[in-house]
Amino acid sequence: MHFTRFLLAICAFFCKFSSAEIQTLTIDLNSRESYQIEFESADLADGVYSYSAGQCTDKLNDCGVIKSVCYNSLYYQMMKSYCGKTCMFCGPQACTDKAADCAQKKQLCNTWPYTTLMEQLCPKTCKLCDVECADTDPNCKEYVANKFCENEYYPQSFIKGTCGQSYLKMALKTSIPRYTKLATNLKQFAAVKSPVPDVETQFSYVHGATNAPLLNHTIGQRLKLGAETVPDKEICIFLEENTRKTYEEFHKEASQLAAGFCNLGLQRNDRIGIWGPNYYEWLLTKYAAALGGFCLVNINPGYQTEELRFALRKVGVSALVTPPEFRKSKYYNTIHEIIPELTILPDGCGSVHSKNLPDLKHLIVFGNHTNLKGAWNLKDVAEGGNGSNARKTLAEYENRVRFDDPANIQFTSGTTGHPKAATLTHHNIVNNSYFSGLRLEFDKGDHRICVPNPLYHCLGSVCGELSSVVHQQTAIFPSAWFNAKSTLHAIREEKVTSLFGTPTMFIDCLNHPDLQKTDVSSLYNGMVAGSPCPRDMMKRLAEEMNLHKLAIAYGSTEVSPMCLMVRSEVEAPKRWESVGTICEHVEVSIIDTEGHVQPIGEPGEICVRGYSVMRGYWDDEEKTRKEITPDRWYHTGDIGVMEPDGSVKIAGRSKDLVIRGGENIYPAEVEQFLFTHDSIADVHVVGVPDVRFGEELCAWIRLKDGHENFTEAELKEWCKGKIAHYKVPRYVLFKKEQDFPMTVTGKVKKNVLREVSRKELNLVPEAIHYNA
């Protein structure tokens, strides 16, 4: 009733300022009170603002039992601009991340009535864009008590009442220019007997609504746009190779190599494999493939013979580009094991015919001027692109590339069985790189983006490097393989503004002695993802590396990769407490084991839907159907908890869940706690077999320099009274940095930790039951 009075008061107020013909309407609400209001007759004929009972601005018609919220005319102007998909005030199917637009032009926060909310309501912070409110009206106390300001969506609390007379006066004053046609809306609204339920219902679902449209570009088109717009700006810098290229230079070289691929006879949508560390030629191959409409296959540089054989055969790679060797990895020799026929081929000729790999037609090497048997030299392939026929073919291919064509195949790092080949389109990764870049404000000013991550992985290739190109910035690659010294050198010498990495990479930088002599004043933001981010680490990064706006992000290869990310405007310490809010144009829900959406605050599996969900696993419909439901929800296998403001906290992998005597324990929670101890540099927790409890916790701990005498007994004593007794690790293994089994992307292999722990502790494997 409060809300109705508010609407009526506004309408009556508007009528005093109107020169149109005035009519009188008496509305009876619930047969308890009658209100007589005046309205403009012209409004009755206005179809824009009117709608009949049973309808709402939500075109999907999924507002459920509280459709009447859509009749709230105060929000209608905004809803018709920002929704059209799912009404943001309609309960379980709530539309959205209202703050999405704030990250760009602040339009949403400048839209009445949110301006009024910020200026007049509660003395806290507006969740939409972290603007401090400043109303001192005593009536606000009632709404503070009801946690009104802590409600991300402002649904029922705002609708049920207003915050004192000062708010009402400001609302009227602010709204006069915009809202002169509420009478028609009110008439429709009054037709609903119970417009708003008294009980708020919030579920763990959110949709990243935004006013920014999806891009309809391919990767090649974005590169070409950069070459035309900022031709002389550096696109990439490879410090270890002493290579710098401008957008114009790089586009020219990538086009020439693409034409060279055409000259070899490669056809549109053929797969080109790239196998190796972060070299300039890796990046050149990526964009050459994109320009020609070929699909790039990103192969883990750590793969050995059988893994490589599987990857090449699985997706039918037509051409493989690789350096002959890197450090201990002898790539050419490994290929020779799979294709012994190479020995009978002439030097510098890469036309391959292999029974083991029938689809592979060309082997191309770079970085070695000596021609190898059965292998083309990448420079020679590029030279072949100078011919008119090759150029003509490329032009034809370029014109036929569509943004829904497959652009990248990324092999997932499965812990059991063969890796799966996630197929991502141009549309997937161009837009993911675009919107993740917007959250880092790459669309404003000049940014020098340091990417120490391996390019074969999505975090480095999409969020780091491609985002740089999409926003016409400069990407800097410190070394072919990550090391903290080279990364700190790049920060100092290149005045890096944005730094990407996994938590392990950032920890290594924090603990490296060169940090003390590195000028980090240019640093501002970046992205950390790939595994849980300890709050203590984030605090140190802000204090010691000036990374006050470093964004924690969450995603997976299958969603191109980011779906949750902390916004730039969120301040510490809140920005360190979750993996952020839903990314633009994406939906996230948290479900229970039966597929029901969980209430806010309850843990469940994170599911993602939207433009960013992969096309599927290459040539594997069964696994695709297992991971992606018919309604296009991708099941991540990760356990998360959604907060009232829409942010999500990661509890861990469902398969990492430890069940100790019936108690569910998420290792990530224990890791976060242990990481706060002053002696601990890194920690990872796994479940190990236990005859009595089924499972117990085992912590692998790396100590900081100078803390080598810290003991297991001291750790357990420190834990007492701080966390539940069943979360205190039963076993503690102190390890050196080199003892942790890692993937090339900087993730710890927890399946290996479990097995090594079991063997070292002499535990019986049959006692444990993992939640797969």
N, C-alpha and C positions, 0 to 999 in steps of 0.2 A: 504494500500500500504506500509505503514511503516513496517508492520509485514513481508510482502513478501520480502522486501529489506533485512530485518534482516535474514530471512531464506536463501536467496540467498547468502548473505555475508558469512554466516556460511558454507554453502556447498562449496563455492569457497575456503574458508580458509582450509577446511578439505582436499581438493584435493591436496593441496601443500604438505601434509604430507603423501600422499599415494603413494605406489610403484606399485599399480595395473594399469592395462591398463586404459588409460584415454580417454573418448569420450566427444564430445561436443554436447550440447543440447541448442537450442534457444527456449525460451518460450515467447509467446506473451500474455500479460495480458490485457484484455479489449481493445485491439487494440490501446492502448495509449502508452505503453512502451514495449520495448523488452529487455530481459536480456539473455546474453550468459553465460552459466555456464559449468563447467566440472564435470563429475561424473565418478565413477568407474563402469566399465561394469559388474563387479560381482554383484553389487547391484541390477541390473535389474532382476536377477534370484532369488533374496532373497525373499521368500514368507512371511517371518515373519514380515517384516516391510512394506509390500506393501498391498494396498487394493484398490478396484476399486471404481469409482465414485458412490455415492448413498449408500455406506456402511460406517459404523463407528465402532469403537471398542465397542460401546454399543450394546450388544447382544439383548437387548429388543427392539431396533429400535424405540425408542421413543424420539429421539432428535428433532423431529419436523423440523421447517424451518431452523434451524441453525445447521444442521448436519455437515456442513462444518467445524465447529469448531473442530470436531473430527479429521480432517485431519491435525491438528497441530502436526507435528511430534516431536516437542520439548516435548510435553506432552505424546506422545504415549507410551514410555517405562513405564512411571508411570501409565498411564491409564490401560494398559493391566495387570498390577500387582494389581491395587487397585480397578478397576471397574469391567467390565464384567457384570455389572448389569445396572447401569444408569450412563451415561457419566457426570462427574462432571462439565463439561463446556457447557452443552447443555440446558441452559435457564431454563424454568419453571420446567422441570423434573430434576433439578440439582441433582447430585449423592451425595452431601454429605458433610459430616463433615470431612473435610480434616485433622483436627487436631486429629482425633481419634487415628491414629497410633503414633502421637507425645507423647501421654500419656503413651505409652508403651516403644518403643525403639527409638523414634525420627527418625525412618527410613525415614518418609516422608519428614521431614524438612532437612534431610541430602541428599535428592535426588535433583540433579540438574534438573530443574532450580530454585527450591525454595531456595537453598543455595545462589544463585545469587540474588534472590529477597531480601533476608534478608540482604545480605552484601552490595548490590550496589544500591538498589532503594531509597526509600524515608526515610528521617530521622524520622521515627516513629517506630511503633512496628509491626512486622509480626503477622498477626492474626492467623497464623497456630500454633505457639507455643510461642507467646509473647517474641520473641527475638528481641532486639533492632536493628534497621537498622542504618547505619552510612554513607550513601553516601552524600557527600556535593556538588555533581555536580549541577550546577545551573539549568540544564535542568530538574532536578527533580521537580522544582517548578511548572512546567506545570501539572505534574501528581499529585502533592499534591492538587493543585487547583481542579483537577478532582476527588478528593477523591479516588485516586487509592489505596492508602494503607488502606483505610477504607473498601474496598471491600473484603468481606470474601472469595469469590470464585476466585478473580483475573481473571475473564474471559475476557470480551471484552477489558478492559483497557490494560492488558498485551499483548493481541493479536494485538491491534491496534498500539502499538508502544513500544519502549524501552526507557529507562531513560538515555539518553545521551551516548556519546562515551565511557565513562569509563565503563558503564554497558556492552556495546557490546564487549569490549576487554576482560572483565572478563568472559563473557559468552563463548567466543571462547576458552579462556585459560582453563576454567573449563570443557568444553564439549569434548575436543579432544579425551580423552580416551574412551568415551562412544558413541559419536554420529558420526560415520564415514559412516553412511548409509542413509543420509538424502535426497540424490538425488532422489531416487525412491519415497519417500514420497512427495517431492516437485513436482515431475512430476504429481502425483495424485492430489496434492493440487491445482496446477496451472490449472487443468482442470475445476475447479469450478469457475464460472464467478465472483460471489460475495461472497467470502469466509466468511465474517463476517459482519453482519448488523451494522450500525453505532449507533443504539439505543440499549441500554442495557435493557433487560426485566428481572425483578426478581420477583418471586412469593414466597409466604409463604409455601414452601415445602422444606424439607431437608431429606436426607437419611444418616444414620450413618454408612458409609462405614468404614471398618477396616481390617487390615491384620490379626487380631486375629480370629481364627475360633470359631464357637459355640461349646460348649462341648456336648458330647453325653453320659453323665453320668446320673445316677439316684442319688437321695439323699443318698441312702444307700451305693452306690459305692464311693461317695466322703467321707463318714464317714469311710468306710473301708480303703480307701487310706490314710487318716490321721492317722488311727491306725497303719498302716504298716510303714508310713514314719516318723511320730513324736510320737511314742507310749507313751513317758514319758512327753510330753508337756501337760499342762493343757488345756482342751477343754472348761470347764465351771466352774464358781465360783458363787455360790449362797450365798451371804454374810449373809442374814437374817437366813438362815438355817445352816450356817457354813458347807457348802458342797462344796468340790472340787474334780474334777474328771479329770484324764488324758484321752487322746484319747483312749488308750488301755483299760482302765477300763470302760469307757463309752460305747465303742463299745461292750464289753463283756456283760454289763448289758442290753443294748438295744437289743442285739441278744437274750438274755435269755428271755426278756419280749416278743419279737416277737414270739419266740417259744411257750411261754405261751399263747399268743393269738391263735396260731394254735391249741394248746391243748384244747382250749375252743370250737373248731370247726369252727372258723371264716374262711371264704374263701377269696381267692384273690379278691381284689376290693371291699370287704365289707367296709362299712363306720364305722370308730371308732371316736366317738365324744369326745372332750376334753373340759371340762367346768370348768374354774377356773382361778385364777390369776397366776403370774409367780413363780411357784414352780419347783423344780428339776424334780418332777414326770411329769410335763407338757412336759418338754423337752424330757424326756426319752420316753414318749408315742409317741411323734412326730417321733422320729427316729426308734422306734420299728415298728410303722405303715409303715414307708418308707421301712424298710428292708424286711418286710413280704409281700409287695405289697398291703397293705391295704390303704384306702384313709382317711386321717385325716380330720375331720370336726371341724373347729375352731369356738367355740360357745362363744359369748360375755358373759363374767362373770357377766354382769349387767342384763342379761335377767331375766324376771320374768316368772310366770307360763305359760301364753298364748304364750309368745315369745319362750320359750323353747319347748313347745308342737309343735308349728309350725315348728321350726328348725328340730327337731328330725323326724317329719313325712315327711317333705318336701324332705329330702335326704335319708330317710330310714336308719337311724343310727342303726347298729347292736349291738354295744357295746358303753356304755357311761362311761368315766373315769372322776371322779370328787372328790374334797375333800368334806367331809360332810358339812363343813361350812367355811366361811371366813368373819370375822368381823360381819356385820349385815346380811350378806347373808347366809341363811340356805338352802344350796343346796339339802341336802337329804330330808328335809321337802318339798321343792318345788317339787321334783320328786315324793314324796309320794302323793301329791295332784293330780298329773297326773296319777299315777299308785297306786291306793289304795290297789291293790292285794299284795303289798309288805308286808303288816302286817301279811299275812297268810304264808309267806315263812320263812324257818328256818334262824337263824343267820348265817352269813358267806356264804350263798348260793345265788349267783347272777343270777341264771337262771330265766329270767323274761318271763312271758306270759301275755301280756296286750292287751285288746280290743282297748284301746286308741292308743297304739303304737305297732301295730302288727309286725313291723320289728325289734323292740328292743328285743334282746335275753339275753343281759348281762349288769348288772350294777356293776361297779367296783369303789371302793372308796380307797382313800389313806390319810395318815396323821392322822389316828385314829386307834389305836391298838384294840379298842373294835369292835367286829364284829357287823354289822348292819343287820337287817332283809332284806333279798332279795338282798344282796350286797356282791360281792366278795371283798376280800382285795387285793390290787394291788400286795403286796408282795407274797401272796399265788398264784396269777396268774403267777408271774414270776417264782416261785418255780416249778410250773407245766411245765415250759419249759425245765427242766433238763432231762426229759425222752427222750429216744432214738427215739420214734415215733414222738414226737413233733419236735425234731431236724431234723429228716429226712424230715418231712413235710415242715419245714422252708427252708431247703436247696432247695427243689423243687420249693417253691414259689419264693425264691430269684433269682433262675435261670430264672424264667419266667417274672420277672419285666422288663418292657421296659420304656425308657425315655419318651415316649408319653402317658404312663398311667397316669390317674388322681392321683395326690398326695395330693392336698389340696382343700378343699372347704371352701371358705371365705364368710361369710354373709356380704353383703354391708349394710351400715348404711343409709337406705332410710328414707326420712322424711315423706313420705306418703305411705300407704299400707304396705304390708309385705316386709321384706328384701329379696333381691335376692341372690341366692347361686352361686357365681362365682366359676367355676371349673378350677383349675390350674393344669397343668401337671408337672412332674419332669423337663421336658425340659424347661418349662416356668420359674420356679423359680430357678433352678440351674444356668441357664445362666444369669438371672437377678441379682442374688446375685454375680455371678462371675464378671460381667462387672461393676456393681456399686462398687464392691470392688477394681477393677483395678483403677477406678477413684480416689479412696482414697488411692491408692498405698499399698493396703493390700498384694500385691504380693512381696513386698520388706521389708525385716527385720521383726522384731517382733512387733506385735500390741496387745494392751490390750484394748478391745473394750467394753465400758460400754453401756448396753442396758436397760434403765429404762422403755422403752415402753412396753405395754402389748404384750405378745407373741401371743395372738390370732389375732393380727393385722399384716398386711404385713410389715410395716415399721420395727417392732421389730423382727418378725419371719424370714423374708427373707433378707432384707437389712442389718439388724444388726447381728442376730444370725447365719443364714445360710451362709451369706457372710464370717463370721468368720471361719466356718468349711470348706467351699470350699477353702479358702486360708490358712487353717491350722494355725489359730490364736486362741486367747483366748477370750471368751465372759464372761463378768462380769455382774451379775444381782444384783443391790443394794438392792432391796426389792421386796416383792410379789406385791406390789402396789406402784405406783410412789409417792415419796415425795422428795422434794429438799434436805432435810437434809441427807437422806440416800445416795442420788446420790453424794453429795459433799464429804461425808465420803468415798465412794468407790473411788472417784478420788484421794483423799489424801492417803488412805491406800494401794490401789492396783496400784498406779502409772499409772492411765488410760491414754492412748494416744489418743483414739478416743471416742467421745461421740455422741450418737444418741438422738433424741427427737423431739417433736413438738415445735413450738414457745412458747406455754404456758409453757411447761416444762423448756425451757431455761430462760424464763422471771422469773419463780419462783426461779431458781438457782441464777440468777443475784440479785434478791431482798432479798435473804435469808441472815440473819446476819452471818451464818457460812462461807460464801464465803470469808470474810475478813481474816479468820484464816485457810483457805484451801490452801495448796501448789498446784498450778495448772501448775507448770512448765513442768510437763510430758505431758500435753495436747497439741495436735497439730491440729487434724482435727476431722471430724465426719460428720454427716448429719442432716439437719433440714428440715422437710417436714410436710405436713398435713394441713397447712393453710398459708396465706400470712406471709412473714417474713419481718418485718419492718427494714429498713436500720439502724435506730438508734440502734435497738437491736443487729444487726449484728456487728456494730461498737463497742458496749459495750462488746460483747462477745470476740472480738479480743483483746480489751484493758484490760479487767478485768479477762478473763478466758483463755487467750493465744490461743484462737481458731482462729488463723489467716487463717487457711485453712478449716474452717467449710464450707461444701458444701450445698448450697440450692438445693433441688431436687423437682421434680414434677412428679406425676403419679397418678394412681388409682389402686384399687384392681384388676380391670379387665385387667390391663396390667402388672401385676406380681411383683412389682407395678410401678417401675420407668421407665420413658421414656425420661425425660429431667433432666440434672444435671450439675452443674458448675464443670469445670475441675480444677484439682489441680493447674495447672500452671497459671491460671488467677489470677491476683493480685487485691487487693482492690484499689479503691472502686468499680471497675467494677464487681467483683464477688458478690457484694451485690445488684446489680441492676436488676437481672433477675433470672429465675429458671434454667439458663444454656442452654446448647446445647444438641442436640439429642444424645441419648445413642446408643451404637454400635448395628448394625444389625437391627435398628428400623427406621421406617419412621414416620414423623410428617407433617401434612399439616394443614393449617388454612383456613377454608372455610366460605363462606357467607351463608345466609339462603337458597339459591338455590343450594348449593353444589359446587359452583365454588371456586377454589383456590384464595385466596385474594392476592393482591399485597403486597409487603413488607411494613410494617408499618401500615397496615389496620387491625382492630380487626375482629375476627371471631371465630368460634368454633374450638377447638383443636381436631384433629382426629389422631389416631395412628394406624399403621399397622406394623406387623412383628411377629417374633417368640414369643414375650412376650404376645400377645393378648390371652386371656383366651380361653379355648375350648368352653365355653358358660355357660349360667345359667342352673344349674341342673334342668332337667325335666321342662323346660320352654322355648320352642322353640319360642314362640311369643315374649317374652321379649328379647331373644337373637337376633332375626331378627330386632327388633327395635333398638338395640344398635350397632349391627355389620352388616354392609352392605354385599351384596353378594361378593364384591371384598375385604372383610376382613378388612375394615376400621372400627375401633371402635370409636364411637362418645362419647367424654367425657362429653359434656354438659358444659365445661368450656370455657370462652372467653379469648383468648390470642392475643398478637401482636408479630410478628416476626421481629427482627431487621436485618439489612443488614449482620451482622456477623453470622446469624443463631440462635442467642440466642432468647429466648422467655420470654416475660413478661406476667404475668397473670393479667387479668383485673377483673376477678371474675367469679362466676357461672352465666350461662345464666338465671337461675331462680332467681338469686339474683339481676339481673339488675333492677334498679329503673328508671322509666320513669316519670320525673317531667315536666309537661307542654310541652311535646314533646322532652325534653332534656334527652338523655341517660346518666345515671350516674352509674359507677361501684363502689360499696361500697369499694372495696379493695383500690382503688386510694385515696379515702377520708380517709380511715383508716391509710394508709401509711403517709399521710400528718399530720393528727392529732397526730400521735404517736411521731412526732418530738418535740412536746411541752414538756418542762421540767417537767411539773406537772403531765403528764399522764403516768400511768404504763401500762395500757392496754385499748384498745378501739375496739368496734365492731359497725358497722353501718348497719342499715336495712331500708327498705322502709316501710312506714306506710300510711294509707289512708288519702287522702286530697280531700275535695269537689271541690276546685278550680283547683288544679294542677293534680289531680289524685293520685299522690303520693308525699310525702315529706320524707326527711331524718331524722332518729332518731339515735342518737349516745349513746351507753352505754359506760360509761367511768369509769374506776377504777383509782383513784388518787394514786400517790406515797405517802408514809409516810411523814408527815410534810407539805403536800400541801392540807390539807383538806378544807382550806378556799377558794380555787380556785372556781370561779363562772361561771355560764353559760354565763353571760354577758361578762366576761373577755375573755372567749374562743371565742365568736363570734367577739369581737373587734380584737382579735389577728388574726382571719382568714381574716379580711378585707384586700383586696389588694394582698393577697397571693394565693387565689384560687377563681375560679369563684363564683359569689354570689349564684348561684343555687346549688353549692356543699357544702355550709355552712349548717350544720344540723339545721333544724327548731326546733327540740326537742333535749334536752340533759338530759339524766338520769344518775346521779352519783350512782354507785353501788359498793358494796363490792365484794370481790373475790368469796364468796360463793353464790352470787346472780346469777352468770353466769351459765346457764344450759349447762352442758358439756357432751360429750360422753366419754366413758372410754378411748378413744384414744387421749383425750385432745383437741378435736374440740368443738367449741361453736355451739350449736344447734340454727341456725339462724331462723328456722321456729318457734321455741319457743320464741325467742326474739321478733319476729314480733307480735306474738299473745299477749304476755305479755305487750308489748309496747302499742298495740292497746287498751287493757283493761285499763291500767294505765292512758292513755291519753284520754280515753273515746271517741275514734274515731269510725266512722262508717265503718264497714268492706266492704260494697258494693262499696265504692268509689275506691277501689284499684284493679288493674288488674296486676297480676304477669306474667312475661314472663317465661313460664314453660320450 
